Amino acid sequence: MTRSLPLRRAVFLGLFGFAAAPAYAQNIRPLGDDLILNVPPGFEAFEQPGRIELEQTRALRTPLSIWISASEPVALHSRLIHGRYGDIRYTVEAQEMDGSGGDFYELRARRILPDGREVGLLAYRQSERRPDFSVALDVLASVQLRDPS
């Protein structure tokens, strides 16, 4: 039985290439005294008083910056995201800027946790069109109570 070269390569990669690839461990960080959040791959977390700042570390032309806090309120927002954890409301505002990177966009979001607390998020990115803020919203959706044990 003869197999084509692409098929042999696919079988080789499937058996050996992916088995050796490292699994991405979750990078869980505390937010305040009793909350935790997941820092996505490619981001570095900096703890500041009352909040965590996440900066995209991979080489990008327009990196994403995220600030998340359980102690600083965020203004009310107009749109509800369905299909995520909790109640996430957000707005995206564009500020016209001169330069080759396009406009500067700001995402403001908030989520009410099951215990009634509000978690606020601000994210910034420069782009020529409305950027995808799904990573920032996923970070907000990942906030949960720390396991008491």
C-alpha positions in Angstrom: 0.0 0.0 0.0 1.5 3.4 -1.0 0.6 6.6 0.7 1.1 10.1 -0.7 3.8 12.3 0.8 1.3 14.8 2.3 -0.6 12.0 4.0 2.6 10.6 5.5 3.5 14.1 6.8 0.1 14.5 8.3 0.3 11.1 10.1 3.9 12.0 11.3 2.8 15.4 12.7 -0.3 13.9 14.2 1.7 11.2 16.0 4.9 13.0 16.9 4.7 16.7 16.3 1.7 17.5 18.4 2.6 15.1 21.2 5.8 17.0 21.8 4.0 20.4 21.7 3.7 22.0 25.2 0.2 22.4 26.6 -0.7 25.9 27.6 -1.2 26.1 31.3 -3.7 28.6 32.6 -2.2 31.7 34.1 -4.5 32.4 37.0 -4.0 35.7 38.9 -5.7 37.1 42.0 -7.9 40.1 41.6 -8.4 41.6 45.0 -8.7 39.4 48.1 -11.2 36.8 46.9 -11.4 36.9 43.0 -9.3 35.3 40.3 -9.0 35.8 36.6 -7.3 34.0 33.7 -4.5 35.8 31.9 -4.5 34.7 28.2 -1.4 33.5 26.5 0.7 36.3 25.0 -0.2 38.7 27.8 1.8 39.8 30.9 0.0 40.9 34.1 1.0 43.8 36.3 -0.7 44.1 39.7 -1.5 47.7 40.6 -3.4 48.9 43.7 -7.1 48.0 43.2 -6.6 46.5 39.6 -4.6 44.3 37.3 -3.2 45.7 34.0 -2.6 43.2 31.1 -0.3 44.1 28.2 0.0 42.1 25.1 3.7 41.0 24.9 3.8 39.4 21.5 5.2 41.6 18.7 2.2 43.4 17.3 1.8 46.6 15.5 -1.2 47.6 17.7 -1.1 45.7 21.0 -4.1 45.4 23.3 -4.0 47.0 26.8 -6.5 45.8 29.4 -7.2 47.2 32.9 -9.6 45.2 35.1 -10.8 46.2 38.6 -13.3 45.0 41.2 -13.0 48.2 43.2 -13.3 51.0 40.6 -16.7 51.4 39.1 -17.2 51.7 35.3 -19.9 53.8 33.6 -23.1 52.1 32.5 -23.0 50.5 29.1 -25.6 49.9 26.4 -25.1 46.5 24.9 -25.6 43.0 26.4 -23.5 40.1 25.3 -25.4 36.9 25.3 -23.8 33.5 25.6 -21.0 34.5 28.0 -20.7 34.0 31.7 -22.6 36.5 33.7 -24.0 39.8 32.6 -21.4 41.7 30.5 -22.4 45.1 29.2 -20.0 47.2 27.0 -19.5 50.1 24.8 -16.7 50.8 22.2 -15.8 54.4 21.5 -13.5 55.7 18.8 -11.3 58.7 19.1 -10.0 60.1 15.8 -6.2 60.3 15.9 -3.6 61.4 13.4 -1.1 58.7 12.4 -0.7 55.6 10.4 -2.2 53.2 13.0 -5.8 54.5 12.6 -8.2 55.6 15.3 -7.8 54.8 19.0 -10.6 52.6 20.4 -11.6 52.2 24.0 -13.7 49.3 25.3 -15.6 49.9 28.6 -17.2 46.9 30.0 -18.7 45.7 33.3 -19.9 42.4 34.7 -22.1 41.8 37.7 -20.9 38.7 39.6 -23.4 36.3 41.2 -22.7 37.8 44.6 -23.7 41.2 43.3 -20.2 42.8 42.9 -19.3 44.7 39.8 -16.1 44.1 37.9 -15.1 46.8 35.5 -12.8 46.6 32.5 -11.1 49.1 30.2 -9.3 48.0 27.0 -7.5 50.1 24.4 -6.3 49.4 20.9 -5.3 51.5 17.9 -6.8 50.3 14.6 -7.8 51.4 11.2 -11.3 49.8 11.8 -13.2 48.7 14.8 -10.9 46.1 16.5 -11.8 42.8 17.9 -12.1 43.0 21.7 -13.1 39.4 22.3 -9.9 38.6 24.2 -10.6 41.4 26.7 -14.2 40.3 27.1 -13.0 36.7 27.7 -10.8 38.0 30.5 -13.8 39.7 32.1 -15.8 36.5 31.7 -13.1 34.5 33.4 -13.4 36.4 36.7 -14.7 34.2 39.4 -14.6 33.7 43.2 -11.5 32.1 44.5 -12.0 28.6 45.9 -12.1 29.1 49.7 -10.1 25.8 50.3 
